[in-house]
Amino acid sequence: MSLNISEINEFIKRESAFIDSITSEASKVIVGQKHLIEGIIMGLLTDGHILVEGVPGLAKTLTIKTISDILNLSFNRIQFTPDLLPADIIGTMIYNQSTGTFTPKKGPVFTNILLADEINRAPAKVQSALLEAMQERQVTIGETTHRLPMPFLVMATQNPIEQEGTYPLPEAQVDRFLLKIKVEYPTIQEEKEIINRMTLSALPEYQKRIITPESLARAKEALYKVYVDEKIKDYVLSIVFASRKPEDYGLKGYSQLIEYGASPRASIYLIQAARAHAFIRRRGYVTPEDIKSIGMDVLRHRIIPSFEAEADNITSEKIIQKIFDTVEVP
C-alpha cells in the first residue's frame, strides 16, 4: 500500500503543477485573498459552486474575473437587483415575425463561470431560477432543455444579511454551494500594497490562458486518484453526525443550540473539498488537517443555530469549532 501511495503522490505532483502558475499570475493583480483563490480552484476541480460573503470593496469580483481569464474560461456577470426576472438569467423565447416561429434566446447563464453578484439583493423566485442550472447543469427555456457548457461554476457574492435591502437565500439553494467563504478586510500592509497598485495609470498585467479547458478536465479526473482512507471517511461522518445528534458525541446541551444539522451533501462535499485541498498542495492523500482546513467553509451555511443559540450570540462557526474540538481525530 505504501508503494501505491507513493505512486499516487508522484502522479498528483505532476498533474497539479499548474496550480502554482495560477496563484502566481493571480497575485500580480490580487493582493492577499489566497483563501478565496484556493476556494475558486476547489470549486472548478470538484464542480462545486461557491458562495462568497463580504462587504463591498474587497475585490471579490476582480478575483473571480482574474481567475477566469487565467484559466481561459468564458465569464458572465449578473448584477442581482430587486426587479430582476428569471428570464434575465436563463433566457426566454423570442418571436420571429419573418418565420412566425419562436426561437430561444439564451441568457447569461450559458457560460463557464457565472458571477451572481450580490445574489441576496434579488427576491427568492430569481434565486430559485438558478437551482436547476446549479444542480442539473441544464436549464429549460420554453419546452426545450438546454445543457450548459462544462465546466460550469456559479460564483455568488452576497453582502451580510444585516445590511439594508438584502434577502436571506432559500435553504435548498444555500445547501447546493460547496463552500461559503467569508472575505475579511485586508491587513494594513496588504491595503498599502492595494493603494500602490490601484493608483497606477493602468492595472498590473497578468498572463491569460495559461492552461486549456482540456488540462482542467484532466486535473478533475486526477482529483479522484487522491487517496481517502476509511478512517478519514469515518472522521467526516463523525463530524456531520455530531451536528445532528450532538449528545451522542459528548456535546452536552448542544441539541438546544442546533436547529438543523448538516445534510448528506456535507459529507460528500467534505470529502471532495478535502481531496481538492490536498491536490492544491500537490499531495496524493487526504489528512485530517485537510478536513479541518476546509471544514468551516463547507459547514458554516449548513449548520443552522437555534433561536436559543442566537440569543446567546452563539454562531454556526462557534458550533462547528466546538465539534472539531470534541470529535476525536484519527
C-alpha positions as CSV (number, residue, x, y, z in Angstrom):
1,M,0.0,0.0,0.0
2,S,2.8,2.4,0.8
3,L,4.2,1.9,-2.8
4,N,0.8,2.7,-4.2
5,I,0.5,5.9,-2.1
6,S,4.0,6.9,-3.3
7,E,2.9,6.4,-6.9
8,I,-0.2,8.4,-6.4
9,N,1.8,11.2,-4.8
10,E,4.1,11.4,-7.8
11,F,1.1,11.4,-10.2
12,I,-0.7,14.2,-8.3
13,K,2.5,16.3,-8.1
14,R,2.7,16.1,-11.9
15,E,-0.9,16.8,-12.6
16,S,-1.2,19.7,-10.1
17,A,1.9,21.6,-11.3
18,F,-0.3,24.2,-12.9
19,I,-1.7,25.3,-9.6
20,D,1.5,27.4,-8.8
21,S,1.1,29.2,-12.2
22,I,-2.5,30.2,-11.4
23,T,-1.7,31.6,-7.9
24,S,1.5,33.3,-9.2
25,E,-0.4,35.1,-12.0
26,A,-3.3,36.0,-9.8
27,S,-1.0,37.5,-7.2
28,K,0.1,40.1,-9.9
29,V,-3.3,41.6,-9.7
30,I,-4.9,40.4,-6.4
31,V,-3.3,41.3,-3.1
32,G,-3.9,38.6,-0.5
33,Q,-7.1,36.7,-0.8
34,K,-5.3,33.4,-1.0
35,H,-8.2,31.6,0.7
36,L,-10.6,32.9,-1.9
37,I,-8.4,32.0,-4.8
38,E,-8.0,28.4,-3.5
39,G,-11.7,28.2,-3.0
40,I,-12.4,29.1,-6.6
41,I,-9.9,26.5,-7.8
42,M,-11.5,23.9,-5.5
43,G,-14.9,24.7,-7.0
44,L,-13.6,24.2,-10.5
45,L,-11.9,20.9,-9.6
46,T,-15.0,19.5,-7.9
47,D,-17.8,21.1,-10.0
48,G,-19.0,22.7,-6.8
49,H,-20.4,26.2,-6.6
50,I,-19.0,28.9,-4.3
51,L,-20.9,31.4,-2.1
52,V,-18.7,34.4,-1.1
53,E,-19.7,36.8,1.6
54,G,-18.1,40.1,2.4
55,V,-18.7,43.8,2.5
56,P,-18.4,45.8,-0.8
57,G,-14.9,46.7,-2.0
58,L,-12.9,43.6,-1.1
59,A,-12.1,42.6,-4.7
60,K,-14.4,39.7,-4.8
61,T,-15.5,40.4,-8.4
62,L,-12.0,41.2,-9.5
63,T,-10.6,38.0,-8.1
64,I,-13.2,35.8,-9.9
65,K,-12.7,37.6,-13.2
66,T,-8.9,37.3,-13.0
67,I,-9.1,33.6,-12.3
68,S,-11.5,33.0,-15.3
69,D,-9.0,34.9,-17.6
70,I,-6.1,32.9,-16.3
71,L,-7.9,29.6,-16.9
72,N,-9.2,30.6,-20.4
73,L,-12.8,30.2,-19.4
74,S,-15.8,32.2,-20.5
75,F,-17.2,34.5,-17.9
76,N,-20.5,36.3,-17.4
77,R,-21.6,38.6,-14.6
78,I,-25.2,39.3,-13.5
79,Q,-25.9,42.1,-11.1
80,F,-28.8,40.9,-8.9
81,T,-31.4,43.6,-8.2
82,P,-34.9,43.5,-6.7
83,D,-36.5,43.9,-10.2
84,L,-34.5,41.1,-11.8
85,L,-36.6,38.4,-13.6
86,P,-35.8,34.7,-14.0
87,A,-35.8,35.2,-17.8
88,D,-32.9,37.7,-17.3
89,I,-30.8,34.8,-16.1
90,I,-31.8,31.7,-18.1
91,G,-33.2,33.3,-21.3
92,T,-36.5,33.3,-23.0
93,M,-38.4,32.6,-26.2
94,I,-38.3,35.3,-28.9
95,Y,-41.0,35.5,-31.6
96,N,-39.6,35.8,-35.1
97,Q,-42.0,37.7,-37.3
98,S,-40.5,36.7,-40.6
99,T,-40.8,32.9,-39.9
100,G,-43.7,33.0,-37.5
101,T,-41.8,30.9,-35.0
102,F,-40.4,31.2,-31.5
103,T,-36.6,30.8,-31.1
104,P,-34.8,30.5,-27.8
105,K,-32.6,33.5,-26.7
106,K,-30.1,32.1,-24.2
107,G,-29.3,34.1,-21.1
108,P,-26.0,34.8,-19.4
109,V,-26.2,31.5,-17.5
110,F,-24.7,29.9,-20.6
111,T,-21.0,30.3,-19.6
112,N,-18.2,28.6,-17.8
113,I,-18.1,30.9,-14.7
114,L,-21.2,32.8,-13.8
115,L,-20.8,35.6,-11.3
116,A,-24.1,36.2,-9.5
117,D,-23.1,39.5,-7.9
118,E,-24.9,40.4,-4.7
119,I,-27.2,37.4,-5.1
120,N,-29.1,38.3,-1.9
121,R,-30.4,41.6,-3.4
122,A,-32.9,39.7,-5.6
123,P,-36.1,38.0,-4.3
124,A,-36.4,34.2,-3.8
125,K,-38.0,33.5,-7.2
126,V,-35.0,34.8,-9.0
127,Q,-32.6,33.0,-6.7
128,S,-34.6,29.8,-7.3
129,A,-34.2,30.2,-11.1
130,L,-30.5,29.2,-10.6
131,L,-31.4,25.9,-8.9
132,E,-31.8,23.8,-12.0
133,A,-28.7,25.2,-13.5
134,M,-26.7,24.6,-10.3
135,Q,-27.9,21.1,-9.7
136,E,-28.5,19.7,-13.1
137,R,-26.2,21.8,-15.3
138,Q,-29.1,22.5,-17.6
139,V,-31.9,25.0,-18.0
140,T,-35.4,24.8,-19.6
141,I,-36.4,27.5,-22.0
142,G,-40.0,27.1,-23.2
143,E,-40.4,23.3,-23.7
144,T,-36.7,22.6,-24.6
145,T,-34.0,21.7,-22.1
146,H,-30.5,23.1,-22.9
147,R,-27.3,21.7,-21.5
148,L,-24.9,24.2,-20.0
149,P,-21.2,24.4,-21.1
150,M,-18.7,22.5,-19.0
151,P,-17.2,23.3,-16.7
152,F,-20.0,25.4,-15.1
153,L,-19.4,27.2,-11.9
154,V,-21.7,29.7,-10.1
155,M,-19.7,32.2,-8.0
156,A,-22.3,34.0,-5.9
157,T,-21.3,37.0,-3.8
158,Q,-23.5,38.4,-1.1
159,N,-23.4,41.2,1.4
160,P,-24.1,40.4,5.1
161,I,-27.7,39.8,5.7
162,E,-27.9,42.6,8.2
163,Q,-27.4,45.2,5.5
164,E,-30.3,47.1,4.2
165,G,-32.0,45.8,1.0
166,T,-30.9,42.1,1.2
167,Y,-32.9,38.9,1.4
168,P,-31.9,35.6,3.0
169,L,-31.2,32.8,0.5
170,P,-33.5,29.8,0.5
171,E,-32.0,26.9,2.5
172,A,-32.4,24.5,-0.5
173,Q,-30.3,26.8,-2.6
174,V,-27.7,27.5,0.0
175,D,-27.1,23.7,0.5
176,R,-26.1,23.4,-3.1
177,F,-23.0,25.6,-2.6
178,L,-19.8,23.6,-2.0
179,L,-18.3,26.3,0.1
180,K,-19.3,29.5,1.8
181,I,-16.2,31.7,2.0
182,K,-16.1,34.8,4.2
183,V,-13.8,37.5,2.8
184,E,-12.2,39.7,5.5
185,Y,-10.7,43.1,5.4
186,P,-7.0,43.2,4.2
187,T,-4.2,43.8,6.7
188,I,-2.6,47.2,6.8
189,Q,0.4,46.0,4.8
190,E,-1.9,44.5,2.2
191,E,-4.0,47.6,1.9
192,K,-0.9,49.7,1.4
193,E,0.0,47.4,-1.5
194,I,-3.6,47.7,-2.9
195,I,-3.2,51.5,-2.8
196,N,0.1,51.3,-4.6
197,R,-1.3,49.1,-7.4
198,M,-4.7,50.6,-7.8
199,T,-3.5,54.2,-8.1
200,L,-1.3,53.5,-11.1
201,S,-2.4,54.7,-14.6
202,A,-3.1,51.0,-15.6
203,L,-3.8,47.8,-13.7
204,P,-0.9,45.3,-13.4
205,E,-0.8,42.9,-16.3
206,Y,-1.0,39.1,-15.9
207,Q,-0.7,36.2,-18.3
208,K,-4.0,35.0,-19.6
209,R,-5.0,31.5,-20.8
210,I,-2.1,29.7,-19.1
211,I,-4.0,26.4,-19.2
212,T,-6.6,25.0,-21.5
213,P,-10.1,23.6,-20.6
214,E,-8.7,20.2,-21.6
215,S,-6.0,20.5,-19.0
216,L,-8.5,21.4,-16.4
217,A,-10.7,18.4,-17.3
218,R,-7.6,16.2,-16.9
219,A,-7.0,17.6,-13.5
220,K,-10.6,17.0,-12.5
221,E,-10.1,13.3,-13.4
222,A,-6.8,13.2,-11.5
223,L,-8.6,14.5,-8.4
224,Y,-10.4,11.2,-8.0
225,K,-7.0,9.5,-7.6
226,V,-6.3,11.3,-4.4
227,Y,-6.5,8.6,-1.7
228,V,-9.0,8.9,1.1
229,D,-8.6,6.3,3.9
230,E,-11.6,4.7,5.6
231,K,-10.5,6.4,8.9
232,I,-10.8,9.8,7.2
233,K,-14.3,8.9,5.9
234,D,-15.3,7.8,9.4
235,Y,-13.9,11.1,10.8
236,V,-16.1,13.1,8.3
237,L,-19.2,11.1,9.3
238,S,-18.5,11.7,13.0
239,I,-18.3,15.4,12.3
240,V,-21.5,15.5,10.3
241,F,-23.5,13.3,12.7
242,A,-22.2,15.3,15.7
243,S,-24.1,18.2,14.2
244,R,-27.3,16.1,14.0
245,K,-27.0,14.2,17.3
246,P,-24.5,16.3,19.4
247,E,-25.3,14.5,22.7
248,D,-24.1,11.2,21.2
249,Y,-20.7,12.8,20.6
250,G,-20.1,14.4,24.0
251,L,-21.6,17.8,23.1
252,K,-23.9,18.2,26.1
253,G,-26.5,20.9,25.7
254,Y,-25.9,21.4,22.0
255,S,-29.1,19.8,20.9
256,Q,-30.9,23.0,22.0
257,L,-28.4,25.2,20.1
258,I,-28.6,23.5,16.7
259,E,-31.9,23.9,14.8
260,Y,-30.7,21.8,11.8
261,G,-27.6,19.7,11.4
262,A,-25.5,19.2,8.2
263,S,-27.2,17.5,5.3
264,P,-25.8,14.4,3.5
265,R,-24.3,16.8,0.9
266,A,-22.0,18.0,3.7
267,S,-20.4,14.5,3.9
268,I,-19.9,14.4,0.2
269,Y,-18.6,17.9,-0.1
270,L,-16.2,17.5,2.9
271,I,-14.5,14.6,1.1
272,Q,-14.5,16.3,-2.3
273,A,-13.2,19.6,-0.9
274,A,-10.5,17.8,1.2
275,R,-9.4,16.0,-2.0
276,A,-9.1,19.3,-3.8
277,H,-7.3,20.8,-0.8
278,A,-4.7,18.0,-0.9
279,F,-4.4,18.3,-4.7
280,I,-3.7,22.1,-4.5
281,R,-0.9,21.2,-2.0
282,R,0.3,18.6,-4.5
283,R,-0.3,15.7,-2.2
284,G,-1.9,12.4,-3.2
285,Y,-3.7,11.6,0.0
286,V,-6.1,13.3,2.4
287,T,-5.2,14.0,6.1
288,P,-7.4,15.2,9.0
289,E,-5.8,18.6,8.6
290,D,-7.3,18.9,5.1
291,I,-10.8,18.2,6.7
292,K,-10.2,20.8,9.4
293,S,-8.9,23.4,6.9
294,I,-12.0,23.3,4.6
295,G,-14.5,22.2,7.3
296,M,-15.6,25.6,8.3
297,D,-16.3,26.7,4.7
298,V,-18.2,23.5,3.9
299,L,-20.3,23.5,7.1
300,R,-21.0,27.2,8.1
301,H,-24.0,27.5,5.8
302,R,-25.3,24.0,6.6
303,I,-25.5,24.0,10.4
304,I,-28.3,26.3,11.4
305,P,-28.2,27.7,15.0
306,S,-31.5,27.7,17.0
307,F,-33.1,30.8,18.4
308,E,-31.6,30.0,21.8
309,A,-28.1,30.0,20.2
310,E,-28.7,33.3,18.5
311,A,-30.0,34.8,21.8
312,D,-26.7,33.7,23.4
313,N,-24.7,35.0,20.4
314,I,-23.6,31.5,19.5
315,T,-22.9,31.4,15.8
316,S,-22.6,28.4,13.4
317,E,-18.9,29.0,13.4
318,K,-18.6,28.6,17.2
319,I,-20.7,25.4,17.0
320,I,-18.5,24.0,14.2
321,Q,-15.3,24.8,16.1
322,K,-16.7,23.0,19.2
323,I,-17.5,20.0,17.1
324,F,-13.9,19.9,15.7
325,D,-12.5,20.3,19.2
326,T,-14.6,17.5,20.5
327,V,-14.7,14.8,17.8
328,E,-11.6,12.5,18.0
329,V,-9.1,12.9,15.2
330,P,-8.0,9.6,13.7
